[in-house]
């Protein structure tokens, strides 16, 4: 049934269907604001450019949970709590060791996060006084889960988390088995800041919907991970990297311009371009573009950046479409040694700060989320005995 067609219903009660909930405002929020025309993204009052230049991921977590930046003592306290909560319970490590090495990393992460509630002192209890502690515990452990599974699937020993260092520093240490350099840590930290929050997307909506039933934060984050796992939401940067790797198979004959034009002519989707909200250059992509250029030069992946720019310019000239955050995050992650199938997990590692902030906001002014559906099927059919069907 198409939009605007109605069958047997009062049109005042059911005026139309908004496919994909386009244009529907379901919540008010203080967590983020997006101006799609200007290409602006604001977290709790601060432009993403300001945070990218000055903040750490830990400060952004505090901001999204408290709607203000921490003072020095509060930041030190949060950093300490995140460090104390990094270690994984043994049953979760056992699960990671026992699961199929070919499993999707996002599927393993989803299952492990769900298990975390059983080993938290609060058992995931729905109590506002416990929410920030639960958010800290989940945020601290997700990097440990991702790094542990990646090492296990490559037949490497799991690296225990450090009792020091930032979230970005510790993740790279656990992933690679050696302490990262200053530039790698800074790059990882910036990526976490840029992906931390982004309005009422599918995973955030899922998180708030689960919260609205007064289910626990662990369930809400697990549901959000399930939503982010879908390729139409969180998997685009992996698809971007796979596209670039197609070109890399034969770099001597690679021509990103012709490659892009051919895909367009064949009506193939090219990931990393366009956005449901932004009508101009995604501000996060702008920040990542410079980082991608610098990193590609440092790590010997100049051709990846050059191909990216050729694709970007071709998409702009042929379709007048700008890149989104996924386009340059792909080459950034790849340049610092992260495998493409982990990209969405890194997205999760960051976005959990926004999800849990929205969970707390929903709980503070809750109403059960219960939209209506327009029934378009048959009515009042006559019953036919089974032997006559």
VOGU-3710 file (C-alpha; in Angstrom, 3 decimals, decimal comma):
1> xxxxxxxxxx> 0,000/0,000/0,000  1,409/3,408/-0,946  1,568/6,483/1,254  -1,558/8,582/1,316  -3,952/5,681/0,630  -6,408/4,849/3,426  -8,794/1,972/3,855  -11,786/2,090/6,189  -10,216/4,371/8,813  -10,973/7,821/10,145
11> xxxxxxxxxx> -8,425/9,996/8,359  -8,177/12,295/11,390  -6,954/9,347/13,431  -4,768/7,775/10,735  -3,856/10,641/8,376  -0,901/8,982/6,634  2,036/6,611/6,957  5,520/8,023/7,407  7,722/5,315/5,954  10,846/4,939/8,062
21> xxxxxxxxxx> 9,238/7,427/10,510  10,474/10,264/8,284  9,622/13,630/9,804  8,270/12,148/13,032  9,563/13,801/16,208  9,332/11,181/18,933  11,460/12,689/21,714  13,068/15,851/22,988  16,742/15,523/23,854  19,738/17,434/25,132
31> xxxxxxxxxx> 22,229/14,912/23,773  22,850/16,119/20,236  21,624/18,451/17,522  22,167/18,084/13,790  21,736/20,884/11,266  21,672/18,964/7,998  21,666/22,093/5,843  24,674/23,731/7,510  26,490/20,476/8,190  26,690/21,051/11,941
41> xxxxxxxxxx> 26,750/18,468/14,728  26,463/19,523/18,384  26,877/17,337/21,476  25,093/18,848/24,499  25,910/22,382/23,398  29,388/21,863/21,929  30,194/21,794/18,212  31,847/18,539/17,168  34,778/20,605/15,813  35,356/22,068/19,296
51> xxxxxxxxxx> 35,254/18,649/20,942  37,471/17,085/18,276  40,105/19,744/18,855  39,996/19,905/22,645  38,233/16,958/24,331  39,047/13,368/25,149  36,585/10,507/24,689  36,274/10,256/28,468  35,218/13,909/28,656  32,650/13,287/25,914
61> xxxxxxxxxx> 31,243/10,328/27,865  30,797/12,544/30,920  29,213/15,249/28,749  26,662/12,863/27,228  25,795/11,385/30,613  25,588/14,696/32,513  24,952/17,407/29,897  28,073/19,263/31,007  31,816/18,821/30,877  33,576/17,456/33,965
71> xxxxxxxxxx> 35,897/19,443/36,173  39,388/18,086/36,770  38,389/16,018/39,802  35,311/14,547/38,083  37,319/13,634/34,989  39,995/11,940/37,079  37,273/10,007/38,922  35,624/8,838/35,697  38,948/7,773/34,198  39,674/5,769/37,352
81> xxxxxxxxxx> 36,284/4,019/37,231  36,661/3,159/33,550  40,063/1,617/34,260  38,679/-0,387/37,201  35,851/-1,778/35,078  37,860/-2,980/32,063  38,451/-6,565/33,118  36,075/-9,206/31,739  34,457/-11,894/33,911  35,901/-15,367/33,281
91> xxxxxxxxxx> 32,637/-16,827/31,874  32,652/-14,138/29,160  36,273/-14,896/28,321  35,310/-18,580/28,209  32,504/-17,755/25,766  34,861/-15,716/23,561  37,358/-18,588/23,522  34,673/-21,169/22,774  32,684/-19,411/20,064  33,290/-19,973/16,346
101> xxxxxxxxxx> 36,353/-18,068/15,143  34,476/-17,287/11,938  31,582/-15,686/13,797  30,694/-12,088/12,966  32,466/-9,821/15,463  29,272/-7,817/15,987  27,343/-10,989/16,794  29,953/-11,989/19,384  29,912/-8,484/20,852  26,109/-8,487/21,056
111> xxxxxxxxxx> 26,078/-11,796/22,931  28,912/-10,864/25,290  27,298/-7,534/26,221  24,062/-9,331/26,992  25,980/-11,648/29,321  27,560/-8,744/31,195  24,395/-8,052/33,198  24,705/-11,393/34,978  28,103/-10,383/36,355  27,314/-6,823/37,380
121> xxxxxxxxxx> 26,539/-6,280/41,068  23,306/-4,514/40,102  22,203/-7,410/37,838  21,006/-4,668/35,501  18,398/-3,377/37,936  16,277/-0,501/36,596  17,202/2,125/39,164  18,257/5,673/38,184  20,832/5,757/40,975  22,624/2,849/39,283
131> xxxxxxxxxx> 22,483/3,977/35,650  25,752/5,886/35,398  27,648/3,049/37,090  26,125/0,586/34,628  27,029/2,884/31,715  30,624/3,042/32,931  30,819/-0,743/33,295  29,479/-1,372/29,779  31,602/1,356/28,172  34,744/0,042/29,877
141> xxxxxxxxxx> 34,212/-3,590/28,916  33,192/-3,302/25,259  36,789/-2,548/24,101  37,997/-5,577/26,078  35,422/-7,823/24,373  36,334/-6,626/20,874  40,076/-6,970/21,400  39,762/-10,383/23,088  37,696/-11,874/20,260  39,978/-10,495/17,573
151> xxxxxxxxxx> 43,022/-12,054/19,235  41,317/-15,393/19,878  40,153/-15,724/16,271  43,744/-15,157/15,136  45,092/-17,768/17,575  46,729/-15,188/19,817  46,682/-14,919/23,578  44,138/-12,501/25,012  45,885/-9,394/26,354  44,625/-8,286/29,768
161> xxxxxxxxxx> 43,620/-4,617/30,062  46,038/-2,150/31,580  45,475/-0,392/34,891  46,377/2,887/33,235  45,833/4,911/30,102  42,878/6,177/28,091  40,175/4,053/26,509  41,815/4,555/23,099  45,303/3,687/24,379  44,147/0,584/26,206
171> xxxxxxxxxx> 42,072/-0,724/23,288  44,978/-0,502/20,855  47,239/-2,144/23,437  44,839/-5,063/23,959  44,243/-5,404/20,220  47,888/-5,365/19,094  49,730/-6,579/22,199  51,923/-3,499/22,388  51,485/0,030/23,646  50,494/2,410/20,848
181> xxxxxxxxxx> 52,348/5,564/19,956  51,017/9,003/20,749  49,686/9,615/17,231  47,855/6,279/17,080  46,221/6,951/20,450  45,207/10,455/19,388  43,721/9,116/16,149  41,751/6,403/17,935  40,508/8,876/20,531  39,293/11,277/17,858
191> xxxxxxxxxx> 37,446/8,459/16,084  35,684/7,614/19,337  34,665/11,240/19,838  33,274/11,572/16,302  31,087/8,449/16,556  29,845/8,950/20,125  26,406/10,400/19,403  24,247/11,242/16,410  20,628/11,986/17,140  17,671/9,649/16,775
201> xxxxxxxxxx> 19,165/6,993/14,505  17,959/3,386/14,380  20,140/2,053/17,191  19,461/4,997/19,518  15,735/4,690/18,883  15,983/0,975/19,674  17,812/1,738/22,911  15,188/4,248/24,021  12,329/1,950/23,042  13,722/-0,836/25,228
211> xxxxxxxxxx> 14,355/1,607/28,077  10,753/2,817/27,818  9,527/-0,634/28,891  11,704/-0,224/32,030  13,923/-3,045/30,901  17,576/-2,851/31,955  20,427/-0,907/30,366  22,205/-4,101/29,303  19,149/-5,186/27,317  18,851/-1,748/25,736
221> xxxxxxxxxx> 22,508/-1,671/24,677  22,269/-5,251/23,386  19,268/-4,250/21,282  21,089/-1,168/20,017  24,053/-3,333/18,968  21,631/-5,576/17,080  20,285/-2,540/15,216  23,754/-1,156/14,491  24,829/-4,544/13,126  22,568/-4,076/10,101
231> xxxxxxxxxx> 24,393/-2,950/6,946  21,986/-0,049/6,370  23,059/1,466/9,685  26,501/0,597/11,021  28,112/-1,505/8,336  28,759/1,156/5,709  32,404/1,815/6,625  33,198/-1,885/6,197  31,555/-1,760/2,761  33,602/1,335/1,879
241> xxxxxxxxxx> 36,827/-0,430/2,787  35,864/-3,525/0,831  35,251/-1,311/-2,191  38,702/0,248/-1,853  40,239/-3,197/-1,434  38,626/-4,212/-4,735  40,739/-1,534/-6,371  43,782/-2,607/-4,377  43,692/-6,085/-5,920  45,312/-4,662/-9,021
251> xxxxxxxxxx> 46,726/-1,234/-8,147  48,616/-0,993/-11,462  45,369/-0,787/-13,408  43,157/0,732/-10,716  41,178/3,752/-11,863  38,819/4,902/-9,124  37,037/7,375/-11,404  36,078/4,753/-14,001  35,381/2,233/-11,233  32,912/4,636/-9,638
261> xxxxxxxxxx> 31,262/5,589/-12,933  30,819/1,914/-13,816  29,111/1,198/-10,509  26,812/4,163/-11,006  25,969/3,023/-14,537  25,116/-0,431/-13,168  22,853/1,152/-10,505  25,069/-0,279/-7,760  25,032/1,311/-4,323  28,272/3,025/-3,376
271> xxxxxxxxxx> 28,618/3,044/0,400  29,858/6,074/2,303  27,863/8,700/0,387  24,682/10,513/1,242  22,857/10,761/4,542  19,244/10,838/5,680  19,913/14,058/7,635  22,898/15,876/6,101  22,330/17,683/2,815  25,954/18,765/2,662
281> xxxxxxxxxx> 29,377/17,481/3,728  29,062/15,492/6,971  31,120/17,495/9,522  32,574/14,274/10,937  33,734/13,258/7,459  35,438/16,634/7,073  37,461/16,038/10,238  38,264/12,464/9,249  39,343/13,484/5,752  42,382/15,369/7,033
291> xxxxxxxxxx> 43,219/12,523/9,387  42,890/10,023/6,544  45,303/12,028/4,386  47,911/12,339/7,142  47,665/8,698/8,157  47,839/7,380/4,607  51,108/9,255/4,124  52,510/8,003/7,441  51,561/4,362/6,888  52,234/3,972/3,166
301> xxxxxxxxxx> 48,571/3,806/2,111  48,645/6,915/-0,080  46,814/5,110/-2,866  43,809/4,476/-0,594  43,455/8,185/0,077  43,966/9,059/-3,599  41,295/6,551/-4,649  38,989/7,920/-1,964  39,366/11,443/-3,299  38,808/10,260/-6,874
311> xxxxxxxxxx> 35,601/8,525/-5,775  34,511/11,576/-3,774  35,040/13,962/-6,679  33,316/11,597/-9,118  30,271/11,190/-6,857  30,070/14,958/-6,450  30,308/15,669/-10,187  28,057/12,809/-11,305  25,430/12,784/-8,526  26,087/15,891/-6,404
321> xxxxxxxxxx> 26,325/13,653/-3,315  28,711/14,329/-0,437  30,452/11,711/1,732  29,303/10,740/5,201  31,303/9,741/8,285  31,774/6,169/7,076  33,666/7,136/3,947  36,881/8,390/5,527  36,615/6,450/8,780  37,216/3,314/6,708
331> xxxxxxxxxx> 40,687/4,387/5,552  41,519/5,795/8,996  40,740/2,519/10,755  42,508/0,473/8,109  45,598/2,667/8,248  45,993/2,072/11,992  45,779/-1,678/11,494  42,127/-2,472/12,236  40,535/-5,135/10,042  37,403/-4,112/8,085
341> xxxxxxxxxx> 35,059/-6,551/9,836  35,875/-4,832/13,161  34,877/-1,366/11,972  31,279/-1,570/13,220  32,529/-2,872/16,564  34,677/0,266/16,895  31,568/2,290/16,080  29,827/0,466/18,953  32,718/1,110/21,328  32,128/4,814/20,808
351> xxxxxxxxxx> 28,343/5,028/20,355  27,635/3,216/23,630  28,297/6,554/25,341  25,450/8,146/23,400  23,119/5,166/23,787  23,531/5,093/27,552  23,078/8,868/27,727  19,792/8,505/25,854  18,789/5,625/28,135  19,198/7,863/31,180
361> xxxxxxxxxx> 17,329/10,694/29,474  14,444/8,398/28,502  14,189/6,945/32,014  14,046/10,421/33,564  10,876/11,356/31,638  9,544/8,015/30,518  6,505/7,049/28,532  6,039/3,618/26,970  6,693/3,863/23,234  3,636/2,450/21,458
371> xxxxxxxxxx> 3,080/3,625/17,878  0,115/2,428/15,834  0,097/0,391/12,641  -2,360/0,848/9,773  -3,937/-2,523/9,047  -4,295/-3,126/5,308  -5,301/-6,800/5,273  -8,625/-8,578/4,728  -11,477/-8,442/7,275  -14,368/-10,670/8,371
381> xxxxxxxxx> -13,380/-13,669/6,251  -15,595/-16,747/6,405  -14,127/-19,765/8,133  -13,410/-22,726/5,851  -12,867/-26,176/7,424  -9,370/-27,542/6,909  -10,541/-30,441/4,699  -12,153/-27,952/2,283  -9,168/-25,613/1,885
//
